[in-house]
Structures are given as structure tokens and as C-alpha cells.
Amino acid sequence: MNMPLNTLANTADPVEQARFNMIQQQIRPWNVLEQDVLETLTAVPRELFVPPEHEGLAFMDIEIPLQGTPEEAAAKGWTMLQPRVEARMLQDLNVKSTDRVLEIGAGSGYMAALLAHHAREVLTLEIVPELAEMARENLAGAGVANATVRLADGATDPLPEGPFDVIVLSGSVAEVPTALLQHLAEGGRFGAIIGKQPVMRATFVRRLGNSFETISPWDTIAPRLHGFAEPSPFKF
């Protein structure tokens, strides 16, 4: 059972100590300081969303492979993002208890669980059948009742009934998929990691009527979400 944040520092439990170290050494230095976000990281057991063969990596500052070899997982986006990236995305999306959230790229279900801790409901889409089933099992095992996993391609399949207060892509894309912005409610927020290596930026778009306000406050690198358009490398 996870402990409150203010007691983690004094525990002899090695899992809880590793969780405390993750928060103090990886997440706080990345300007994740909102108390409700930090408490969510203690309440949602990240170790339950990691494949058993990588259990020892649950709290490390790396992208964890979810299936296949590490090289294949990285190339195909079959990974959990680094904890600091997930935490910073959660903080900057400012998810509220009344929000309806759409995530594209369920992976193991961990980000959906974090979002669900704050939101009214979460719908998460996953293109890989094995990962969709993994996410369902992990969310059920963690007791998350307000997150639903759907097998779908978030880039090309018709989207579920909107609008959504938050849309988040758990992976990188080359450019903001403008079609997704039309599924935002008034005041809704979109978040994704945009660009290509070696330069990607966390980008957040807020809908204000028929206009959109965009900010890109921090840099990072993340594996690609497949299916989204890539700009042509040729210029004339």
C-alpha cells in the first residue's frame, strides 16, 4: 500500500524508498512542484504497470520496454515514458475532477491511471492489441475504475464521442494534429511532445472559442506514436 508523501522519507520499505527517491531526485528537479501531482505519484503504484521482467526498473529515469527487445520497443514506441516526463505532462495539463480525458497511446496504462486520479473519466486508445490488454489488466489490478481502454488507432480511426476537456498524446509526433483540436471542449487542453530528434518540445494548446492558444514550455525527447503524419523531408 502506498504511503503519503510526507512519510516516504522515513520508511524502511525498499519500494517506497525508491518511490521517494524518484520523486525527490527526478521529478521535483523538473519543476514538478504541485502537491496534488506529487501525491498522485505516491498513490498510483507505478510498479504495477511495469512488465514483471523489468520490475527493478520501475522507478528509474529511463523509458521502460513494454514488449519486444529494448531496441524494437524504442523504435516502435512500445515503452513507458520517463517518470519525470509523465509527471510534468500531468502537471501542465491541469486536469480537474470534472474533466473528460482522451489519451492516445495507452501503453501499460500508467499515464491513464495518473490522469484518472484527477479526472472524472479517461478513455485511452491503444493501437497494439497486446498493449491494450496489458493496460486493461494493469488498470483493473490497480483498482482504477474510471479509465477505459479501447483498441483503436488514434491517428486514423474515427474518434470516440467528444468533446473532451483534455486530449494527451503519450509519445511524440512531428506536428500538432490539428484535426484533434476540433474535439476539444471550450477551454479544453491538448498536450503532446512535438518535433523530431534532436529537438522536441512539450506543446500545450488551449481552445478559446474558434481560436487556439499554444505554448511550448520545455524540451524533451520521446519515442514516436505511429500513424501520425510526418512532414516531407524534401523542400523546394
VODODO-728353 format. One record per residue (C-alpha): x negated, y negated, z; residue in three letters; chain. Coordinates in nm, 3 decimals. Example, Ala and Ser with C-alpha at 12.3 -4.5 7.8 and 13.67 -1.06 7.14 Angstrom:
2
<pt><px>-1.230</px><py>0.450</py><pz>0.780</pz><rest>ALA</rest><kette>A</kette></pt>
<pt><px>-1.367</px><py>0.106</py><pz>0.714</pz><rest>SER</rest><kette>A</kette></pt>
// end
This chain:
236
<pt><px>0.000</px><py>0.000</py><pz>0.000</pz><rest>MET</rest><kette>A</kette></pt>
<pt><px>-0.138</px><py>-0.342</py><pz>-0.096</pz><rest>ASN</rest><kette>A</kette></pt>
<pt><px>-0.226</px><py>-0.587</py><pz>0.179</pz><rest>MET</rest><kette>A</kette></pt>
<pt><px>-0.158</px><py>-0.961</py><pz>0.200</pz><rest>PRO</rest><kette>A</kette></pt>
<pt><px>-0.438</px><py>-1.170</py><pz>0.055</pz><rest>LEU</rest><kette>A</kette></pt>
<pt><px>-0.541</px><py>-1.315</py><pz>0.390</pz><rest>ASN</rest><kette>A</kette></pt>
<pt><px>-0.606</px><py>-0.969</py><pz>0.536</pz><rest>THR</rest><kette>A</kette></pt>
<pt><px>-0.801</px><py>-0.815</py><pz>0.246</pz><rest>LEU</rest><kette>A</kette></pt>
<pt><px>-1.133</px><py>-0.958</py><pz>0.362</pz><rest>ALA</rest><kette>A</kette></pt>
<pt><px>-1.116</px><py>-0.761</py><pz>0.687</pz><rest>ASN</rest><kette>A</kette></pt>
<pt><px>-1.014</px><py>-0.420</py><pz>0.553</pz><rest>THR</rest><kette>A</kette></pt>
<pt><px>-1.232</px><py>-0.111</py><pz>0.556</pz><rest>ALA</rest><kette>A</kette></pt>
<pt><px>-1.030</px><py>0.038</py><pz>0.270</pz><rest>ASP</rest><kette>A</kette></pt>
<pt><px>-1.267</px><py>0.051</py><pz>-0.032</pz><rest>PRO</rest><kette>A</kette></pt>
<pt><px>-0.985</px><py>-0.004</py><pz>-0.283</pz><rest>VAL</rest><kette>A</kette></pt>
<pt><px>-0.858</px><py>-0.311</py><pz>-0.101</pz><rest>GLU</rest><kette>A</kette></pt>
<pt><px>-1.213</px><py>-0.438</py><pz>-0.062</pz><rest>GLN</rest><kette>A</kette></pt>
<pt><px>-1.266</px><py>-0.400</py><pz>-0.438</pz><rest>ALA</rest><kette>A</kette></pt>
<pt><px>-0.939</px><py>-0.587</py><pz>-0.498</pz><rest>ARG</rest><kette>A</kette></pt>
<pt><px>-1.052</px><py>-0.867</py><pz>-0.267</pz><rest>PHE</rest><kette>A</kette></pt>
<pt><px>-1.389</px><py>-0.888</py><pz>-0.443</pz><rest>ASN</rest><kette>A</kette></pt>
<pt><px>-1.215</px><py>-0.906</py><pz>-0.783</pz><rest>MET</rest><kette>A</kette></pt>
<pt><px>-1.004</px><py>-1.199</py><pz>-0.668</pz><rest>ILE</rest><kette>A</kette></pt>
<pt><px>-1.286</px><py>-1.386</py><pz>-0.495</pz><rest>GLN</rest><kette>A</kette></pt>
<pt><px>-1.567</px><py>-1.324</py><pz>-0.741</pz><rest>GLN</rest><kette>A</kette></pt>
<pt><px>-1.391</px><py>-1.304</py><pz>-1.080</pz><rest>GLN</rest><kette>A</kette></pt>
<pt><px>-1.056</px><py>-1.476</py><pz>-1.061</pz><rest>ILE</rest><kette>A</kette></pt>
<pt><px>-1.094</px><py>-1.775</py><pz>-0.829</pz><rest>ARG</rest><kette>A</kette></pt>
<pt><px>-1.409</px><py>-1.897</py><pz>-1.013</pz><rest>PRO</rest><kette>A</kette></pt>
<pt><px>-1.198</px><py>-1.905</py><pz>-1.329</pz><rest>TRP</rest><kette>A</kette></pt>
<pt><px>-0.979</px><py>-2.177</py><pz>-1.177</pz><rest>ASN</rest><kette>A</kette></pt>
<pt><px>-0.700</px><py>-1.938</py><pz>-1.083</pz><rest>VAL</rest><kette>A</kette></pt>
<pt><px>-0.603</px><py>-2.101</py><pz>-0.756</pz><rest>LEU</rest><kette>A</kette></pt>
<pt><px>-0.223</px><py>-2.089</py><pz>-0.745</pz><rest>GLU</rest><kette>A</kette></pt>
<pt><px>-0.136</px><py>-1.899</py><pz>-0.429</pz><rest>GLN</rest><kette>A</kette></pt>
<pt><px>0.162</px><py>-1.717</py><pz>-0.579</pz><rest>ASP</rest><kette>A</kette></pt>
<pt><px>-0.056</px><py>-1.584</py><pz>-0.862</pz><rest>VAL</rest><kette>A</kette></pt>
<pt><px>-0.326</px><py>-1.467</py><pz>-0.621</pz><rest>LEU</rest><kette>A</kette></pt>
<pt><px>-0.063</px><py>-1.296</py><pz>-0.406</pz><rest>GLU</rest><kette>A</kette></pt>
<pt><px>0.073</px><py>-1.123</py><pz>-0.717</pz><rest>THR</rest><kette>A</kette></pt>
<pt><px>-0.271</px><py>-0.975</py><pz>-0.781</pz><rest>LEU</rest><kette>A</kette></pt>
<pt><px>-0.263</px><py>-0.816</py><pz>-0.437</pz><rest>THR</rest><kette>A</kette></pt>
<pt><px>0.098</px><py>-0.698</py><pz>-0.470</pz><rest>ALA</rest><kette>A</kette></pt>
<pt><px>0.069</px><py>-0.532</py><pz>-0.813</pz><rest>VAL</rest><kette>A</kette></pt>
<pt><px>-0.165</px><py>-0.231</py><pz>-0.786</pz><rest>PRO</rest><kette>A</kette></pt>
<pt><px>-0.395</px><py>-0.265</py><pz>-1.087</pz><rest>ARG</rest><kette>A</kette></pt>
<pt><px>-0.545</px><py>0.078</py><pz>-1.019</pz><rest>GLU</rest><kette>A</kette></pt>
<pt><px>-0.210</px><py>0.243</py><pz>-1.106</pz><rest>LEU</rest><kette>A</kette></pt>
<pt><px>-0.233</px><py>0.105</py><pz>-1.461</pz><rest>PHE</rest><kette>A</kette></pt>
<pt><px>-0.582</px><py>0.237</py><pz>-1.539</pz><rest>VAL</rest><kette>A</kette></pt>
<pt><px>-0.632</px><py>0.578</py><pz>-1.710</pz><rest>PRO</rest><kette>A</kette></pt>
<pt><px>-0.748</px><py>0.832</py><pz>-1.449</pz><rest>PRO</rest><kette>A</kette></pt>
<pt><px>-1.084</px><py>0.879</py><pz>-1.621</pz><rest>GLU</rest><kette>A</kette></pt>
<pt><px>-1.156</px><py>0.506</py><pz>-1.578</pz><rest>HIS</rest><kette>A</kette></pt>
<pt><px>-1.016</px><py>0.464</py><pz>-1.228</pz><rest>GLU</rest><kette>A</kette></pt>
<pt><px>-1.352</px><py>0.345</py><pz>-1.099</pz><rest>GLY</rest><kette>A</kette></pt>
<pt><px>-1.342</px><py>0.053</py><pz>-1.343</pz><rest>LEU</rest><kette>A</kette></pt>
<pt><px>-1.006</px><py>-0.085</py><pz>-1.224</pz><rest>ALA</rest><kette>A</kette></pt>
<pt><px>-1.145</px><py>-0.399</py><pz>-1.060</pz><rest>PHE</rest><kette>A</kette></pt>
<pt><px>-1.447</px><py>-0.463</py><pz>-1.280</pz><rest>MET</rest><kette>A</kette></pt>
<pt><px>-1.485</px><py>-0.767</py><pz>-1.507</pz><rest>ASP</rest><kette>A</kette></pt>
<pt><px>-1.452</px><py>-0.567</py><pz>-1.830</pz><rest>ILE</rest><kette>A</kette></pt>
<pt><px>-1.195</px><py>-0.459</py><pz>-2.087</pz><rest>GLU</rest><kette>A</kette></pt>
<pt><px>-1.092</px><py>-0.105</py><pz>-1.993</pz><rest>ILE</rest><kette>A</kette></pt>
<pt><px>-1.031</px><py>0.151</py><pz>-2.273</pz><rest>PRO</rest><kette>A</kette></pt>
<pt><px>-0.681</px><py>0.299</py><pz>-2.267</pz><rest>LEU</rest><kette>A</kette></pt>
<pt><px>-0.735</px><py>0.579</py><pz>-2.522</pz><rest>GLN</rest><kette>A</kette></pt>
<pt><px>-1.000</px><py>0.696</py><pz>-2.768</pz><rest>GLY</rest><kette>A</kette></pt>
<pt><px>-1.369</px><py>0.617</py><pz>-2.736</pz><rest>THR</rest><kette>A</kette></pt>
<pt><px>-1.467</px><py>0.278</py><pz>-2.592</pz><rest>PRO</rest><kette>A</kette></pt>
<pt><px>-1.576</px><py>0.165</py><pz>-2.939</pz><rest>GLU</rest><kette>A</kette></pt>
<pt><px>-1.249</px><py>0.277</py><pz>-3.100</pz><rest>GLU</rest><kette>A</kette></pt>
<pt><px>-1.042</px><py>0.122</py><pz>-2.821</pz><rest>ALA</rest><kette>A</kette></pt>
<pt><px>-1.220</px><py>-0.213</py><pz>-2.859</pz><rest>ALA</rest><kette>A</kette></pt>
<pt><px>-1.180</px><py>-0.212</py><pz>-3.237</pz><rest>ALA</rest><kette>A</kette></pt>
<pt><px>-0.811</px><py>-0.124</py><pz>-3.228</pz><rest>LYS</rest><kette>A</kette></pt>
<pt><px>-0.712</px><py>-0.333</py><pz>-2.925</pz><rest>GLY</rest><kette>A</kette></pt>
<pt><px>-0.637</px><py>-0.032</py><pz>-2.705</pz><rest>TRP</rest><kette>A</kette></pt>
<pt><px>-0.769</px><py>-0.198</py><pz>-2.391</pz><rest>THR</rest><kette>A</kette></pt>
<pt><px>-0.669</px><py>-0.372</py><pz>-2.071</pz><rest>MET</rest><kette>A</kette></pt>
<pt><px>-0.786</px><py>-0.732</py><pz>-2.079</pz><rest>LEU</rest><kette>A</kette></pt>
<pt><px>-1.032</px><py>-0.857</py><pz>-1.819</pz><rest>GLN</rest><kette>A</kette></pt>
<pt><px>-0.859</px><py>-0.932</py><pz>-1.486</pz><rest>PRO</rest><kette>A</kette></pt>
<pt><px>-0.960</px><py>-1.299</py><pz>-1.496</pz><rest>ARG</rest><kette>A</kette></pt>
<pt><px>-0.803</px><py>-1.344</py><pz>-1.841</pz><rest>VAL</rest><kette>A</kette></pt>
<pt><px>-0.475</px><py>-1.183</py><pz>-1.733</pz><rest>GLU</rest><kette>A</kette></pt>
<pt><px>-0.465</px><py>-1.390</py><pz>-1.415</pz><rest>ALA</rest><kette>A</kette></pt>
<pt><px>-0.539</px><py>-1.719</py><pz>-1.593</pz><rest>ARG</rest><kette>A</kette></pt>
<pt><px>-0.274</px><py>-1.649</py><pz>-1.858</pz><rest>MET</rest><kette>A</kette></pt>
<pt><px>-0.020</px><py>-1.572</py><pz>-1.586</pz><rest>LEU</rest><kette>A</kette></pt>
<pt><px>-0.103</px><py>-1.894</py><pz>-1.402</pz><rest>GLN</rest><kette>A</kette></pt>
<pt><px>-0.091</px><py>-2.117</py><pz>-1.709</pz><rest>ASP</rest><kette>A</kette></pt>
<pt><px>0.240</px><py>-1.974</py><pz>-1.834</pz><rest>LEU</rest><kette>A</kette></pt>
<pt><px>0.402</px><py>-2.086</py><pz>-1.506</pz><rest>ASN</rest><kette>A</kette></pt>
<pt><px>0.656</px><py>-1.804</py><pz>-1.506</pz><rest>VAL</rest><kette>A</kette></pt>
<pt><px>0.969</px><py>-1.874</py><pz>-1.300</pz><rest>LYS</rest><kette>A</kette></pt>
<pt><px>1.214</px><py>-1.642</py><pz>-1.128</pz><rest>SER</rest><kette>A</kette></pt>
<pt><px>1.487</px><py>-1.731</py><pz>-1.380</pz><rest>THR</rest><kette>A</kette></pt>
<pt><px>1.271</px><py>-1.665</py><pz>-1.688</pz><rest>ASP</rest><kette>A</kette></pt>
<pt><px>1.331</px><py>-1.405</py><pz>-1.955</pz><rest>ARG</rest><kette>A</kette></pt>
<pt><px>0.991</px><py>-1.296</py><pz>-2.088</pz><rest>VAL</rest><kette>A</kette></pt>
<pt><px>0.881</px><py>-1.125</py><pz>-2.410</pz><rest>LEU</rest><kette>A</kette></pt>
<pt><px>0.534</px><py>-0.970</py><pz>-2.416</pz><rest>GLU</rest><kette>A</kette></pt>
<pt><px>0.378</px><py>-0.830</py><pz>-2.733</pz><rest>ILE</rest><kette>A</kette></pt>
<pt><px>0.112</px><py>-0.569</py><pz>-2.666</pz><rest>GLY</rest><kette>A</kette></pt>
<pt><px>0.219</px><py>-0.370</py><pz>-2.360</pz><rest>ALA</rest><kette>A</kette></pt>
<pt><px>-0.100</px><py>-0.165</py><pz>-2.334</pz><rest>GLY</rest><kette>A</kette></pt>
<pt><px>-0.089</px><py>0.013</py><pz>-1.999</pz><rest>SER</rest><kette>A</kette></pt>
<pt><px>0.193</px><py>-0.209</py><pz>-1.868</pz><rest>GLY</rest><kette>A</kette></pt>
<pt><px>-0.019</px><py>-0.408</py><pz>-1.620</pz><rest>TYR</rest><kette>A</kette></pt>
<pt><px>0.045</px><py>-0.755</py><pz>-1.764</pz><rest>MET</rest><kette>A</kette></pt>
<pt><px>0.416</px><py>-0.674</py><pz>-1.786</pz><rest>ALA</rest><kette>A</kette></pt>
<pt><px>0.407</px><py>-0.583</py><pz>-1.417</pz><rest>ALA</rest><kette>A</kette></pt>
<pt><px>0.239</px><py>-0.913</py><pz>-1.329</pz><rest>LEU</rest><kette>A</kette></pt>
<pt><px>0.494</px><py>-1.106</py><pz>-1.535</pz><rest>LEU</rest><kette>A</kette></pt>
<pt><px>0.782</px><py>-0.908</py><pz>-1.384</pz><rest>ALA</rest><kette>A</kette></pt>
<pt><px>0.668</px><py>-1.003</py><pz>-1.034</pz><rest>HIS</rest><kette>A</kette></pt>
<pt><px>0.756</px><py>-1.365</py><pz>-1.121</pz><rest>HIS</rest><kette>A</kette></pt>
<pt><px>1.029</px><py>-1.337</py><pz>-1.389</pz><rest>ALA</rest><kette>A</kette></pt>
<pt><px>1.394</px><py>-1.235</py><pz>-1.397</pz><rest>ARG</rest><kette>A</kette></pt>
<pt><px>1.323</px><py>-0.976</py><pz>-1.667</pz><rest>GLU</rest><kette>A</kette></pt>
<pt><px>1.043</px><py>-0.873</py><pz>-1.901</pz><rest>VAL</rest><kette>A</kette></pt>
<pt><px>1.068</px><py>-0.699</py><pz>-2.237</pz><rest>LEU</rest><kette>A</kette></pt>
<pt><px>0.731</px><py>-0.572</py><pz>-2.360</pz><rest>THR</rest><kette>A</kette></pt>
<pt><px>0.668</px><py>-0.437</py><pz>-2.712</pz><rest>LEU</rest><kette>A</kette></pt>
<pt><px>0.402</px><py>-0.180</py><pz>-2.798</pz><rest>GLU</rest><kette>A</kette></pt>
<pt><px>0.316</px><py>-0.053</py><pz>-3.146</pz><rest>ILE</rest><kette>A</kette></pt>
<pt><px>0.127</px><py>0.263</py><pz>-3.034</pz><rest>VAL</rest><kette>A</kette></pt>
<pt><px>0.364</px><py>0.541</py><pz>-2.915</pz><rest>PRO</rest><kette>A</kette></pt>
<pt><px>0.116</px><py>0.687</py><pz>-2.664</pz><rest>GLU</rest><kette>A</kette></pt>
<pt><px>0.057</px><py>0.346</py><pz>-2.505</pz><rest>LEU</rest><kette>A</kette></pt>
<pt><px>0.428</px><py>0.269</py><pz>-2.493</pz><rest>ALA</rest><kette>A</kette></pt>
<pt><px>0.484</px><py>0.592</py><pz>-2.300</pz><rest>GLU</rest><kette>A</kette></pt>
<pt><px>0.187</px><py>0.516</py><pz>-2.073</pz><rest>MET</rest><kette>A</kette></pt>
<pt><px>0.329</px><py>0.172</py><pz>-1.996</pz><rest>ALA</rest><kette>A</kette></pt>
<pt><px>0.672</px><py>0.316</py><pz>-1.916</pz><rest>ARG</rest><kette>A</kette></pt>
<pt><px>0.526</px><py>0.574</py><pz>-1.679</pz><rest>GLU</rest><kette>A</kette></pt>
<pt><px>0.297</px><py>0.322</py><pz>-1.510</pz><rest>ASN</rest><kette>A</kette></pt>
<pt><px>0.571</px><py>0.066</py><pz>-1.456</pz><rest>LEU</rest><kette>A</kette></pt>
<pt><px>0.801</px><py>0.331</py><pz>-1.313</pz><rest>ALA</rest><kette>A</kette></pt>
<pt><px>0.523</px><py>0.462</py><pz>-1.090</pz><rest>GLY</rest><kette>A</kette></pt>
<pt><px>0.460</px><py>0.113</py><pz>-0.957</pz><rest>ALA</rest><kette>A</kette></pt>
<pt><px>0.830</px><py>0.060</py><pz>-0.886</pz><rest>GLY</rest><kette>A</kette></pt>
<pt><px>0.873</px><py>-0.222</py><pz>-1.139</pz><rest>VAL</rest><kette>A</kette></pt>
<pt><px>1.245</px><py>-0.222</py><pz>-1.222</pz><rest>ALA</rest><kette>A</kette></pt>
<pt><px>1.280</px><py>-0.544</py><pz>-1.424</pz><rest>ASN</rest><kette>A</kette></pt>
<pt><px>1.039</px><py>-0.464</py><pz>-1.710</pz><rest>ALA</rest><kette>A</kette></pt>
<pt><px>1.140</px><py>-0.263</py><pz>-2.017</pz><rest>THR</rest><kette>A</kette></pt>
<pt><px>0.902</px><py>-0.114</py><pz>-2.276</pz><rest>VAL</rest><kette>A</kette></pt>
<pt><px>1.011</px><py>-0.091</py><pz>-2.639</pz><rest>ARG</rest><kette>A</kette></pt>
<pt><px>0.822</px><py>0.083</py><pz>-2.919</pz><rest>LEU</rest><kette>A</kette></pt>
<pt><px>0.800</px><py>-0.187</py><pz>-3.187</pz><rest>ALA</rest><kette>A</kette></pt>
<pt><px>0.563</px><py>-0.392</py><pz>-3.400</pz><rest>ASP</rest><kette>A</kette></pt>
<pt><px>0.591</px><py>-0.743</py><pz>-3.262</pz><rest>GLY</rest><kette>A</kette></pt>
<pt><px>0.435</px><py>-0.888</py><pz>-3.576</pz><rest>ALA</rest><kette>A</kette></pt>
<pt><px>0.672</px><py>-0.744</py><pz>-3.838</pz><rest>THR</rest><kette>A</kette></pt>
<pt><px>0.977</px><py>-0.578</py><pz>-3.678</pz><rest>ASP</rest><kette>A</kette></pt>
<pt><px>1.291</px><py>-0.783</py><pz>-3.606</pz><rest>PRO</rest><kette>A</kette></pt>
<pt><px>1.256</px><py>-0.930</py><pz>-3.260</pz><rest>LEU</rest><kette>A</kette></pt>
<pt><px>1.498</px><py>-0.847</py><pz>-2.979</pz><rest>PRO</rest><kette>A</kette></pt>
<pt><px>1.780</px><py>-1.084</py><pz>-2.900</pz><rest>GLU</rest><kette>A</kette></pt>
<pt><px>1.646</px><py>-1.419</py><pz>-2.782</pz><rest>GLY</rest><kette>A</kette></pt>
<pt><px>1.588</px><py>-1.680</py><pz>-2.683</pz><rest>PRO</rest><kette>A</kette></pt>
<pt><px>1.302</px><py>-1.623</py><pz>-2.439</pz><rest>PHE</rest><kette>A</kette></pt>
<pt><px>1.167</px><py>-1.860</py><pz>-2.178</pz><rest>ASP</rest><kette>A</kette></pt>
<pt><px>0.817</px><py>-1.715</py><pz>-2.216</pz><rest>VAL</rest><kette>A</kette></pt>
<pt><px>0.652</px><py>-1.529</py><pz>-2.504</pz><rest>ILE</rest><kette>A</kette></pt>
<pt><px>0.300</px><py>-1.398</py><pz>-2.446</pz><rest>VAL</rest><kette>A</kette></pt>
<pt><px>0.065</px><py>-1.201</py><pz>-2.669</pz><rest>LEU</rest><kette>A</kette></pt>
<pt><px>-0.164</px><py>-0.968</py><pz>-2.472</pz><rest>SER</rest><kette>A</kette></pt>
<pt><px>-0.451</px><py>-0.981</py><pz>-2.718</pz><rest>GLY</rest><kette>A</kette></pt>
<pt><px>-0.590</px><py>-1.221</py><pz>-2.975</pz><rest>SER</rest><kette>A</kette></pt>
<pt><px>-0.455</px><py>-1.336</py><pz>-3.311</pz><rest>VAL</rest><kette>A</kette></pt>
<pt><px>-0.609</px><py>-1.558</py><pz>-3.577</pz><rest>ALA</rest><kette>A</kette></pt>
<pt><px>-0.348</px><py>-1.833</py><pz>-3.558</pz><rest>GLU</rest><kette>A</kette></pt>
<pt><px>-0.028</px><py>-1.917</py><pz>-3.375</pz><rest>VAL</rest><kette>A</kette></pt>
<pt><px>0.251</px><py>-1.701</py><pz>-3.526</pz><rest>PRO</rest><kette>A</kette></pt>
<pt><px>0.492</px><py>-1.989</py><pz>-3.590</pz><rest>THR</rest><kette>A</kette></pt>
<pt><px>0.787</px><py>-1.755</py><pz>-3.650</pz><rest>ALA</rest><kette>A</kette></pt>
<pt><px>0.772</px><py>-1.651</py><pz>-3.284</pz><rest>LEU</rest><kette>A</kette></pt>
<pt><px>0.812</px><py>-2.010</py><pz>-3.168</pz><rest>LEU</rest><kette>A</kette></pt>
<pt><px>1.167</px><py>-2.015</py><pz>-3.305</pz><rest>GLN</rest><kette>A</kette></pt>
<pt><px>1.257</px><py>-1.754</py><pz>-3.043</pz><rest>HIS</rest><kette>A</kette></pt>
<pt><px>1.166</px><py>-1.985</py><pz>-2.754</pz><rest>LEU</rest><kette>A</kette></pt>
<pt><px>1.439</px><py>-2.140</py><pz>-2.543</pz><rest>ALA</rest><kette>A</kette></pt>
<pt><px>1.435</px><py>-2.515</py><pz>-2.482</pz><rest>GLU</rest><kette>A</kette></pt>
<pt><px>1.133</px><py>-2.579</py><pz>-2.258</pz><rest>GLY</rest><kette>A</kette></pt>
<pt><px>1.005</px><py>-2.228</py><pz>-2.332</pz><rest>GLY</rest><kette>A</kette></pt>
<pt><px>0.634</px><py>-2.148</py><pz>-2.332</pz><rest>ARG</rest><kette>A</kette></pt>
<pt><px>0.426</px><py>-1.939</py><pz>-2.572</pz><rest>PHE</rest><kette>A</kette></pt>
<pt><px>0.078</px><py>-1.817</py><pz>-2.478</pz><rest>GLY</rest><kette>A</kette></pt>
<pt><px>-0.189</px><py>-1.631</py><pz>-2.675</pz><rest>ALA</rest><kette>A</kette></pt>
<pt><px>-0.562</px><py>-1.618</py><pz>-2.741</pz><rest>ILE</rest><kette>A</kette></pt>
<pt><px>-0.615</px><py>-1.777</py><pz>-3.082</pz><rest>ILE</rest><kette>A</kette></pt>
<pt><px>-0.911</px><py>-1.772</py><pz>-3.322</pz><rest>GLY</rest><kette>A</kette></pt>
<pt><px>-1.182</px><py>-1.534</py><pz>-3.426</pz><rest>LYS</rest><kette>A</kette></pt>
<pt><px>-1.522</px><py>-1.444</py><pz>-3.284</pz><rest>GLN</rest><kette>A</kette></pt>
<pt><px>-1.731</px><py>-1.616</py><pz>-3.169</pz><rest>PRO</rest><kette>A</kette></pt>
<pt><px>-1.473</px><py>-1.886</py><pz>-3.089</pz><rest>VAL</rest><kette>A</kette></pt>
<pt><px>-1.130</px><py>-1.812</py><pz>-2.943</pz><rest>MET</rest><kette>A</kette></pt>
<pt><px>-0.915</px><py>-2.035</py><pz>-2.725</pz><rest>ARG</rest><kette>A</kette></pt>
<pt><px>-0.626</px><py>-1.968</py><pz>-2.491</pz><rest>ALA</rest><kette>A</kette></pt>
<pt><px>-0.343</px><py>-2.161</py><pz>-2.654</pz><rest>THR</rest><kette>A</kette></pt>
<pt><px>-0.010</px><py>-2.258</py><pz>-2.500</pz><rest>PHE</rest><kette>A</kette></pt>
<pt><px>0.286</px><py>-2.403</py><pz>-2.689</pz><rest>VAL</rest><kette>A</kette></pt>
<pt><px>0.594</px><py>-2.557</py><pz>-2.525</pz><rest>ARG</rest><kette>A</kette></pt>
<pt><px>0.920</px><py>-2.606</py><pz>-2.713</pz><rest>ARG</rest><kette>A</kette></pt>
<pt><px>1.074</px><py>-2.953</py><pz>-2.680</pz><rest>LEU</rest><kette>A</kette></pt>
<pt><px>1.386</px><py>-2.957</py><pz>-2.893</pz><rest>GLY</rest><kette>A</kette></pt>
<pt><px>1.274</px><py>-2.914</py><pz>-3.252</pz><rest>ASN</rest><kette>A</kette></pt>
<pt><px>0.912</px><py>-3.007</py><pz>-3.176</pz><rest>SER</rest><kette>A</kette></pt>
<pt><px>0.630</px><py>-2.819</py><pz>-3.012</pz><rest>PHE</rest><kette>A</kette></pt>
<pt><px>0.357</px><py>-2.937</py><pz>-2.777</pz><rest>GLU</rest><kette>A</kette></pt>
<pt><px>0.027</px><py>-2.743</py><pz>-2.793</pz><rest>THR</rest><kette>A</kette></pt>
<pt><px>-0.271</px><py>-2.729</py><pz>-2.560</pz><rest>ILE</rest><kette>A</kette></pt>
<pt><px>-0.582</px><py>-2.508</py><pz>-2.569</pz><rest>SER</rest><kette>A</kette></pt>
<pt><px>-0.740</px><py>-2.548</py><pz>-2.225</pz><rest>PRO</rest><kette>A</kette></pt>
<pt><px>-1.002</px><py>-2.270</py><pz>-2.210</pz><rest>TRP</rest><kette>A</kette></pt>
<pt><px>-1.220</px><py>-2.038</py><pz>-2.415</pz><rest>ASP</rest><kette>A</kette></pt>
<pt><px>-1.241</px><py>-1.661</py><pz>-2.404</pz><rest>THR</rest><kette>A</kette></pt>
<pt><px>-1.271</px><py>-1.355</py><pz>-2.630</pz><rest>ILE</rest><kette>A</kette></pt>
<pt><px>-1.015</px><py>-1.075</py><pz>-2.657</pz><rest>ALA</rest><kette>A</kette></pt>
<pt><px>-0.951</px><py>-0.775</py><pz>-2.885</pz><rest>PRO</rest><kette>A</kette></pt>
<pt><px>-0.717</px><py>-0.821</py><pz>-3.179</pz><rest>ARG</rest><kette>A</kette></pt>
<pt><px>-0.346</px><py>-0.748</py><pz>-3.176</pz><rest>LEU</rest><kette>A</kette></pt>
<pt><px>-0.294</px><py>-0.566</py><pz>-3.503</pz><rest>HIS</rest><kette>A</kette></pt>
<pt><px>-0.029</px><py>-0.657</py><pz>-3.756</pz><rest>GLY</rest><kette>A</kette></pt>
<pt><px>-0.055</px><py>-1.035</py><pz>-3.733</pz><rest>PHE</rest><kette>A</kette></pt>
<pt><px>-0.177</px><py>-1.232</py><pz>-4.035</pz><rest>ALA</rest><kette>A</kette></pt>
<pt><px>-0.546</px><py>-1.301</py><pz>-4.085</pz><rest>GLU</rest><kette>A</kette></pt>
<pt><px>-0.641</px><py>-1.611</py><pz>-4.285</pz><rest>PRO</rest><kette>A</kette></pt>
<pt><px>-0.816</px><py>-1.551</py><pz>-4.616</pz><rest>SER</rest><kette>A</kette></pt>
<pt><px>-1.196</px><py>-1.578</py><pz>-4.589</pz><rest>PRO</rest><kette>A</kette></pt>
<pt><px>-1.206</px><py>-1.740</py><pz>-4.935</pz><rest>PHE</rest><kette>A</kette></pt>
<pt><px>-1.189</px><py>-2.114</py><pz>-4.973</pz><rest>LYS</rest><kette>A</kette></pt>
<pt><px>-1.164</px><py>-2.307</py><pz>-5.298</pz><rest>PHE</rest><kette>A</kette></pt>
// end
